[in-house]
Amino acid sequence: MSPDEHGSQTTQSSARTPRADAKPSRPDSPSAKVPAQTGARAGLALIALGVVFGDIGTSPLYALRQSIALLPTAELTDGVLGILSLIFWSLVGIVSLKYLGFVTRADNRGEGGIFALFVKSRLERAPGAPPILAPDNARSGSNRNPDARPGSPPANPSRVLRAPRKRGLRPHTLLIIFGACMLCGEGVITPAISVLSAAEGLSAVAPQTHALIVPLACLLLGGIFWFQSKGSAKIGRVYGPVMLLWFTVLGGLGLWQVIREPVVLRALAPWYGWQLLWQHPLEITALLGAVVLAITGVEAIYADMGHFGRRAIMHAWYFVALPALALNYFGQGAHILATERAGGGAVDNPFLAIAPEGAARLGLMLLSVFAAVIASQALISGTFSMIRSAIQFGFFPRLKILHTNAAHRDQIYIPLVNVALCIGSITVVLLFQQSSAVASAYGVAVTGAMAITTFAFYLVARRAWRWSRWRALPLCALFGVVDLAYFYSNLHKFADGGWVPLAISIALLLVMHTWRSGKNEVFARVYANDITEDELCEIALSPHIKRVRGTAVFMAGNPKGTPLVLLHHVKANKVLHETVVLLSVMTSDAPYVPVAERLEIRAIGQAGVWRAIAHFGYMESPDVAALIEQIREQGGVPLVPAEATYYFNREMIMPGGAARMPEWQKHFYGFLSRNARQARDYYRLPPMQIIEIGLPIQL
């Protein structure tokens, strides 16, 4: 991993991965605070119900309606049973088996998400052996014991520093990062389709309000994104209860319809799904493309696992979400069959139709609006977390990150990302006008991310868990066939709007690849200097250098050697402070680093120079101002934080050099570098104590 030019670099945390069902180890995790009591676990499962299953819980608004619209009228009964069978077994096979049964076991110290798979896919470990470096990092050697035998693990495996051996990104890394980009594309589409589907219920209750659907949806989306700056703590208090009410209503209405038309229970047999696909081979892609809408949001199960723990999510799914969803889908199907048998014609909105007319239907419509808001909120928060992880890993330019809750560091707000999501979602609503049209754009990003998750899980099983090929390949091949079948079935939507999330994903991938490639080139050309620590001591003790009172903190991208900003400062000013701290901020492969393990401090000779290496997890935001106080207390460094001066390099990128990047990409990287958030703001430093030194770099 390449470092940030202002001191941020990635390290590999090779600590042994805990059991798959272990709870997160960080102190502010809800699952870490809650005692092992039935009531507390039920409360955690209730909160998980609101956050994790908000998206998949609103799929009944549109999934069955889109699927039924593809059926021939003459075969409605068999077609309804077939679609219900496909939906039910998709929920069981993909959600219950794949994600809850296997993928959620691949946690990174309790954290989930695409970057957890990215981290674990890079680990290689022999059975029963202590954690060691992955082969592509074995040349780093920064923590290697000089007396150790060749090939032996480092003395402190959790502090192995990562230095890039190759400048380019490996194909599997690009693929996993593209999966993260696809989730961002889903983050634009999901709020649009959820809110628009809920708003369309207004026209079903009051047809004369049809013209108000799109303005109402845009207004709701604007309110949702405006509220992000207030933090999710306030609205989070009602997430669980509202979604519990939502799932209770879903299950109750569905059960009522199933009792009236129990024939739909025959769809529990997978045979009906197979029969539907067999009898309509030309419509398979369209049918599967509609059925997949029932499992949108499944990635949230893994992405939000670190907030609640695997056990709470499983309880919420098996005891509440799965029964309610299955009953509601079967209830909608039962109502359609009952209406057909009574000669009532087609059902335009089967979701609202299963509720009694009048106040009950209006209440269901209003409740669906609240559920859609919650579903949107959950995915927006997930996008914030994903972008922060990308920034910490050096895949994305620095952005302004605000913490909205002092008690929970996971609750963050990224203004630029929020504005982009808001503009994207409202544009989708204005562009497509109807949820059925938005559904055409939905599914490509979801199924693509599912397939990439399967690939990453295979790498984890082989490299981190040391599964044999014959154990990992059949299971992942089974998951992959299903994922690719769903992905292929959505490709026909490309011209109808499926290009939207793909275009968003490709644009984000271009940004990430350009930023990472540029950082690697900058590091190789500038920060991998050959000025050793011994030579630095000679410079500091030289009679030609005047030592002045005070403390200078030089942000070092490389935790070895001498920072270039220090050399420029000494060359230009011929002075050096009495106390010098070389500070490197490293990003660990662990999601969180305990405070006791955050800092390493050592003196460099007798020249009044110290090297400090601070370790932060990829789910954390660095606070250098707080680090300085810890350096003074823990390392005994004679400094006064209020009087310290912080020195940074200010890169000025110029194209036209010999860097192994296309010329357009050099210009693009220069644009990103100029517009990235300044390091003084990203590291939360007082601006009056900062000095930046220009550093022209020709790529």
VOVOGU-983867 format. One record per residue (C-alpha): residue in three letters; z, x, y. Coordinates in steps of 0.1 Angstrom, whole numbers, plus 5000, padded with zeros to 4 digits. Example, Ala and Ser with C-alpha at 12.3 -4.5 7.8 and 13.67 -1.06 7.14 Angstrom:
2
ALA507851234955;SER507151374989;
END
This chain:
699
MET500050005000;SER499250135034;PRO501850135061;ASP501849965094;GLU501050215122;HIS504350135138;GLY506550205109;SER506049935083;GLN505050035048;THR505249875014;THR507550004987;GLN507849894951;SER511049744940;SER511149814903;ALA514449664895;ARG514649474863;THR513349114866;PRO516048864858;ARG515748584833;ALA513148324841;ASP515748054847;ALA517948274868;LYS518748164902;PRO517748354933;SER520048634941;ARG519948614979;PRO523148484994;ASP521548215016;SER519648054988;PRO520747694982;SER520847764945;ALA523048064951;LYS525547864971;VAL525747554949;PRO528447574922;ALA527447484886;GLN528547124888;THR526646814879;GLY526846664913;ALA525746984931;ARG522847024908;ALA521846664913;GLY521946724951;LEU519747034948;ALA517346844926;LEU517246564952;ILE516246814980;ALA513646964957;LEU512246624951;GLY511546584988;VAL510046924995;VAL508347024962;PHE506846704951;GLY505846554985;ASP502146634981;ILE501746534944;GLY503946234950;THR501446084976;SER498446124952;PRO498745764941;LEU497545664975;TYR494045764967;ALA493645934933;LEU493145624911;ARG491145444937;GLN488645734939;SER488345754901;ILE487845374895;ALA485045374921;LEU482945584897;LEU483145344868;PRO480445104858;THR481644744863;ALA480544644828;GLU482944904812;LEU485844854835;THR488544804808;ASP487645104787;GLY487045304818;VAL490445224834;LEU492145324801;GLY490245644800;ILE491045744835;LEU494645664831;SER494745884800;LEU493046174818;ILE495546144847;PHE498646124825;TRP497646414803;SER496646614834;LEU500146564847;VAL501746664814;GLY499346954805;ILE499047114839;VAL502247034857;SER504747024828;LEU503147274804;LYS501347524825;TYR503447544857;LEU506947434846;GLY506647574811;PHE505047914818;VAL504048004854;THR507547934869;ARG508948184844;ALA507048464862;ASP509448464892;ASN510248764913;ARG514048764915;GLY513948384918;GLU511048374942;GLY507648214933;GLY504248184950;ILE501048374948;PHE502548694962;ALA505248694935;LEU502448704909;PHE500748974930;VAL503849184928;LYS504649134892;SER500949194882;ARG501349554894;LEU504349634872;GLU503949804839;ARG506949854816;ALA507349964780;PRO509449734758;GLY513149814763;ALA512450084788;PRO513750094823;PRO511449994851;ILE508950264861;LEU506150314886;ALA502850144880;PRO500150404873;ASP498450364907;ASN501650464924;ALA502750744901;ARG501451014925;SER503750904954;GLY506551124942;SER508751064972;ASN511850984952;ARG511151184921;ASN513851414908;PRO512551774909;ASP514551854877;ALA513351554858;ARG510951584829;PRO507251494835;GLY506751124831;SER510351034835;PRO511250744858;PRO512450814894;ALA516150864901;ASN516350544921;PRO513550304909;SER514350044935;ARG513550284963;VAL510150424952;LEU507950464982;ARG504350354978;ALA501550584992;PRO498050474988;ARG495850664963;LYS492750464969;ARG491650315002;GLY489750014988;LEU491249694974;ARG490949644937;PRO488949344925;HIS491949174909;THR493949224942;LEU491049064962;LEU490948774938;ILE494748704940;ILE494648734978;PHE491748494978;GLY493948254959;ALA496448274987;CYS493648205012;MET492647894992;LEU496147764996;CYS495747795034;GLY492547595031;GLU494547335011;GLY497047335040;VAL494447205063;ILE493046935040;THR496346795026;PRO497846675059;ALA494546515068;ILE494046325035;SER497646225031;VAL498146085066;LEU494645925067;SER495245755034;ALA498545615046;ALA497145505079;GLU494345315061;GLY496945095046;LEU497244935080;SER493744785077;ALA494644655043;VAL497644465058;ALA495844375091;PRO492044415088;GLN491544375126;THR493244715131;HIS490544905113;ALA489345075145;LEU492845215150;ILE493045415118;VAL491545735130;PRO493445745163;LEU496645665145;ALA496045945119;CYS495346195147;LEU498446085166;LEU500646125135;LEU499146465127;GLY499846575163;GLY503446455160;ILE503946635127;PHE502646965140;TRP504546935173;PHE507746885154;GLN507347215136;SER508747405165;LYS512047215162;GLY512547345127;SER512647165093;ALA516447145092;LYS516646805109;ILE513846635091;GLY514946815059;ARG518146605058;VAL516046295051;TYR513346455028;GLY515246394996;PRO516546045002;VAL513145915015;MET511246064986;LEU513745934961;LEU513245584976;TRP509445654975;PHE509445744938;THR511845454930;VAL509445214947;LEU506445374930;GLY508045344896;GLY509444994901;LEU506144844913;GLY504345014885;LEU506744894859;TRP506444534871;GLN502644544867;VAL502844724833;ILE505144444820;ARG502644184831;GLU499744374815;PRO501144604788;VAL497644674773;VAL497444974797;LEU500045164776;ARG497245224751;ALA496145494776;LEU499045714765;ALA496745814736;PRO494546104747;TRP491745954727;TYR490845724755;GLY490246014779;TRP488146204754;GLN486145884747;LEU485445824784;LEU484046174789;TRP482046154756;GLN480345834765;HIS479545944801;PRO478446304798;LEU476346284830;GLU479346154850;ILE481946414836;THR481846624867;ALA482346334891;LEU485146184869;LEU487046504866;GLY486546574903;ALA488346244911;VAL491046284884;VAL492046624898;LEU493246444930;ALA496246334909;ILE497546694906;THR496946814941;GLY500046994954;VAL500847144920;GLU500947494935;ALA503947384956;ILE506047374924;TYR505747754920;ALA505447844957;ASP508747664966;MET510647774935;GLY512748034954;HIS514247764977;PHE515747554948;GLY515447734915;ARG513447644885;ARG516147424869;ALA516447194899;ILE512647154901;MET512447074864;HIS515146804868;ALA513446644897;TRP510146644879;TYR511246514845;PHE513846264856;VAL512246124887;ALA508746234897;LEU506846224864;PRO508145884852;ALA507545734887;LEU504045874890;ALA503045774854;LEU504445414859;ASN502645374892;TYR499245494880;PHE499645264849;GLY500744984872;GLN497645024894;GLY495445014863;ALA497244714849;HIS496644524882;ILE492944614882;LEU492644484846;ALA494544164853;THR492444094884;GLU489244144865;ARG490443914837;ALA491243644863;GLY487843684879;GLY489343814912;GLY486644084918;ALA487144444927;VAL490344574941;ASP489744784972;ASN493144944975;PRO494944924941;PHE498045114955;LEU498944844981;ALA497644564959;ILE500444614933;ALA502944504959;PRO503544134967;GLU501744014998;GLY503543985031;ALA506544185041;ALA506744385009;ARG503244515013;LEU503844605049;GLY507044785040;LEU505144985013;MET502545085038;LEU505145205063;LEU506945395035;SER503745555025;VAL503345685061;PHE506745855059;ALA505945995025;ALA502646135038;VAL504446305067;ILE506846465042;ALA503946585020;SER502246745050;GLN505446915061;ALA506047075028;LEU502647235027;ILE502847345063;SER506147525056;GLY504547685025;THR501647815046;PHE504147975071;SER505848155042;MET502648275027;ILE501348415060;ARG504648595066;SER504448755032;ALA500848865039;ILE502049025072;GLN504849215054;PHE502449335027;GLY500049465054;PHE497349205047;PHE497449025080;PRO497949115117;ARG501449085131;LEU502148735145;LYS505048585164;ILE507548455139;LEU510448235150;HIS513448155128;THR514447795133;ASN517647795113;ALA520148085115;ALA521747975081;HIS518447975062;ARG516048255069;ASP513248085049;GLN512947825076;ILE510447985100;TYR507847875125;ILE504648065133;PRO503147915165;LEU499548045161;VAL499347935124;ASN500747595134;VAL498147545161;ALA495347645137;LEU496547405110;CYS496847125136;ILE493347175150;GLY491947205115;SER493646895102;ILE492746675132;THR489146805131;VAL488846705094;VAL490046355103;LEU487546325131;LEU484746475110;PHE485246255079;GLN486845945093;GLN487845805058;SER490145935032;SER487445875005;ALA485246115025;VAL488046375029;ALA488546354991;SER485046494988;ALA486346805006;TYR489446814985;GLY489746964951;VAL487647284955;ALA490447494970;VAL493047334947;THR491247394915;GLY490147744926;ALA493747834933;MET494847704899;ALA492247914881;ILE493348224901;THR496948154892;THR496048154855;PHE494348494859;ALA497348644878;PHE499648494851;TYR497648674824;LEU498149004843;VAL501848944845;ALA502148854808;ARG500249174799;ARG501649424824;ALA505149304833;TRP506149114801;ARG504149344778;TRP502749054758;SER500049154733;ARG496449054740;TRP496548814711;ARG499548644725;ALA498548614761;LEU494848564758;PRO494748234738;LEU497348064760;CYS495648174793;ALA492248094779;LEU493347744772;PHE494747714808;GLY491647874821;VAL489147644804;VAL490947344819;ASP491147504853;LEU487547604853;ALA486447264841;TYR488247104870;PHE486847364894;TYR483247314882;SER483646934884;ASN484446984921;LEU481547204930;HIS479246904934;LYS481446814964;PHE480347134982;ALA477646975003;ASP479846665010;GLY482646865026;GLY483847104999;TRP482547385020;VAL485347325045;PRO488347465026;LEU486047735011;ALA484947845046;ILE488547855057;SER489448065027;ILE486548305031;ALA487348355068;LEU490948435060;LEU489948675032;LEU487648845057;VAL490548895081;MET492849015054;HIS490349255039;THR489349395073;TRP493049445084;ARG494049615052;SER490949835050;GLY491449935086;LYS495150015081;ASN494250235051;GLU491750425071;VAL494150475100;PHE496850595077;ALA494550845059;ARG493250985092;VAL496350985114;TYR499650935096;ALA499251145065;ASN499951465087;ASP501051795073;ILE503951875097;THR506851915073;GLU510551845081;ASP511252225081;GLU508552265108;LEU510051975127;CYS513452155128;GLU511752465141;ILE510152255169;ALA513452095177;LEU515352425179;SER512552605198;PRO513752765231;HIS510552625247;ILE511752265241;LYS514452135264;ARG516951895248;VAL518151615270;ARG520951365266;GLY520451045248;THR518850905216;ALA515150875208;VAL514050655179;PHE510550735167;MET508950465146;ALA507350645116;GLY504650485095;ASN505050755069;PRO508550815055;LYS507651175050;GLY506551445074;THR506751415112;PRO505651105132;LEU502551165153;VAL504150995183;LEU506951265183;LEU504451545184;HIS502551385213;HIS505751325231;VAL506851695227;LYS503451825236;ALA503151625267;ASN506751645280;LYS508251965265;VAL511551775260;LEU513351615231;HIS516551405230;GLU519751545216;THR519751275189;VAL516451195172;VAL516050925146;LEU512850895126;LEU512850525115;SER510450385089;VAL510450015081;MET509349965045;THR508449635028;SER509849604992;ASP508249434963;ALA511449224961;PRO511548904982;TYR514948994997;VAL516849324999;PRO520649305000;VAL522249445032;ALA524149705012;GLU520849844999;ARG518849815031;LEU519250155047;GLU518950515037;ILE519950785062;ARG520051155059;ALA520151445083;ILE517251685086;GLY518652035090;GLN521052105118;ALA518652005147;GLY520151675155;VAL517451485137;TRP517951215112;ARG515551025090;ALA516350655084;ILE514350435059;ALA514950065062;HIS513949835033;PHE513049465039;GLY511849215014;TYR508449055018;MET510148725026;GLU512148885054;SER511348965090;PRO512549305103;ASP515149325130;VAL515149685142;ALA517649625170;ALA520249525144;LEU519249825122;ILE520250065150;GLU523849945149;GLN523849985112;ILE522450335115;ARG525350425138;GLU528050285116;GLN526650375082;GLY525150705089;GLY527450845115;VAL524650905138;PRO525950975174;LEU523950715193;VAL524550435217;PRO522250135208;ALA522050015244;GLU520850365256;ALA518450435228;THR514750475236;TYR512150365211;TYR508750545209;PHE505650385194;ASN502050475190;ARG499650235207;GLU496450255187;MET493150235205;ILE490450175180;MET486950295186;PRO484050255162;GLY481350505156;GLY483350745133;ALA482950835097;ALA485350575082;ARG484150405051;MET483850065067;PRO480749875079;GLU480249905116;TRP480749535122;GLN484049555103;LYS485249845125;HIS484549635156;PHE486349335140;TYR489349555131;GLY489549675167;PHE489549315179;LEU492349235154;SER494349545164;ARG494149455201;ASN495249105196;ALA497949155170;ARG501549105182;GLN503049405198;ALA505449605176;ARG508149585202;ASP508149205198;TYR507649195161;TYR510649425155;ARG512749235181;LEU513349535204;PRO514449515240;PRO511249575261;MET513049795287;GLN513950055260;ILE510350105247;ILE507850375254;GLU504350345240;ILE502050645237;GLY498250595235;LEU496550705204;PRO492750695204;ILE491350655168;GLN487650665160;LEU486850495128;
END
